[in-house]
Amino acid sequence: MTKEMLDKEYQERFKKHYDELKWLYMEVYDNMEMFQELCDQMYKFYAERKAYLKDLDHAREANPEWFKQNDMVGMMMYVDNFADNLQGVKSKLDYLKDCQVNYLHLMPLLETPKGRSDGGYAVANFRKVQPELGTMDDLEEVTAACHERNMSVCMDFVMNHTSEDHEWAMRAKAGEEEYRDYYFFFDNYDIPAQYERTVPQVFPTTAPGNFTYYPEIGQYVMTSFYPYQWDLNYRNPRVFNEMMYNYLFFANAGIDVIRIDAVPYIWKELGTDCRNLPKVHTIVRMMRMIGEIVCPSVLLLGEVVMEPSKVAPYFGTVEKPECHMLYNVTTMATMWNTLATRDTRLLKKQMDILAGLPKDYVFLNYIRCHDDIGWGLDYPTLRMWGMEERPHKQYINDFFLGAVEGSYSRGELYNADPVTGDARFCGTAASMCGVEKALDEKDEEQLQHAINRVLTLHAFMFTESGIPLLYSGDEVGQLNDYTYKDDVNKVEDSRYIHRGKFDWSVLEELKKEGSAAERIFNGQFSRYSLIKPDPDKLSYLIRRKLRVTVKNNLYTF
Ligand code: GLC
């Protein structure tokens, strides 16, 4: 296409969204100058976009349902855990093909301070890759290599906060007025105290409270997550604009899916719980339009780890869509609940609810991820069935701790809140399913049951509507990693138990027929299986067959 044709195409997209975008921007910011700047920058990012990405834009615009085709299998991973660095990931793409993976989520890889990183979710520079992992050029090489293999790449966009080491935060701390407006500063505890009355805590044990006092400046800063993660002030149009430029920067680096991290938290209002407020949706809607104008092949994946009624609104409406994809968090937690209680009723109810949702909704289904499992279950229903929230949570946690008679699981509590009695849970899928215990006890019968559980959960995930997302290591039954306890920067955060390094010697195990890893990788249900084993190997390779089976309502497994 010639430059004129491309420009025409851009103008058409721009025209399509201009009125609504301007309307929403002015509603939130009432600042025409900043809106104009945003529009100018959007065109600049479009003009700089590589030809091959523009081709992808055209192809996906012509086939907007491209990610709803039932042929996507995802895997999420920490770059360093998987292959040390980005070049390492590039060299392992064949392994991912063997896993049938064609959607790769690379966990946070941008510059972050050592020891104050929250696993990379405290970004100190949105334009720079962590030096140990490589450079921006390496990232672009990886995305291009993935695209050559028809693999899409997802990356985290941590938009709620920056690291206290980000240049904006440092300049704010140094007293530069302009940068102080990027965050929330308070001279005393009066207003923070008012917020604390209505805002729950994200990390009640590891990082209590929503504010951090900085003695060197004698002020409080809003920090909903860890104290070193400063909440950005989206009331400031400069913050919105700059973050949009960061988002477009990654779109232009070849990222296909932008995971908008902790998005429900981005708008704060005194007297509320500061979650899912209407302005959050306005901002996401603006992001969607900005993407559709500049880089329509790029998808927004919302990280909305909330109760179901709060999740679906992030899809927006047919006329005014917001996110393209969301996580199916309730099903994930309910699945584990089923394992612990051996009661399928709640899962059945959850499946019925999902089946009633518009077919256009695309969920990312998963069993485990890098975070803890919060027991966000349907308690009103459980209560009807005689189960109260607190003892129920206590039971599930005890079960997965291995503290209940008959339990096979191993793992650890996360952020056990002494006040509410609440606690979340950490562990790998294999350890929670009993593989670790069985291997330790060298008990073959237990091991077969444990493998069956791992496979059952995965097989179930593959039948769910949406995109299945594996957590790297689960495909070979990676076990809990307790070495985080020796690291002073990690010891307080039990999520590191399931963030161990991928052990490549497992490839040798995969060659040994009958090893635990081989049985899991190849989907070998055993004779102890409670569900009817497929005559073929029930591996990821036959997921298409499973899908067809589900579509035809021959729900056989
Ligand atoms: C998201 C991430 C989590 C992180 C938090 C703060 O929930 O998944 O790991 O701690 O955001 O950025």
Residues whose N, C-alpha, C, O or C-beta is under 5 A from the ligand:
A	BS01	GLC	D118 Y121 F225 D261 A262 D371
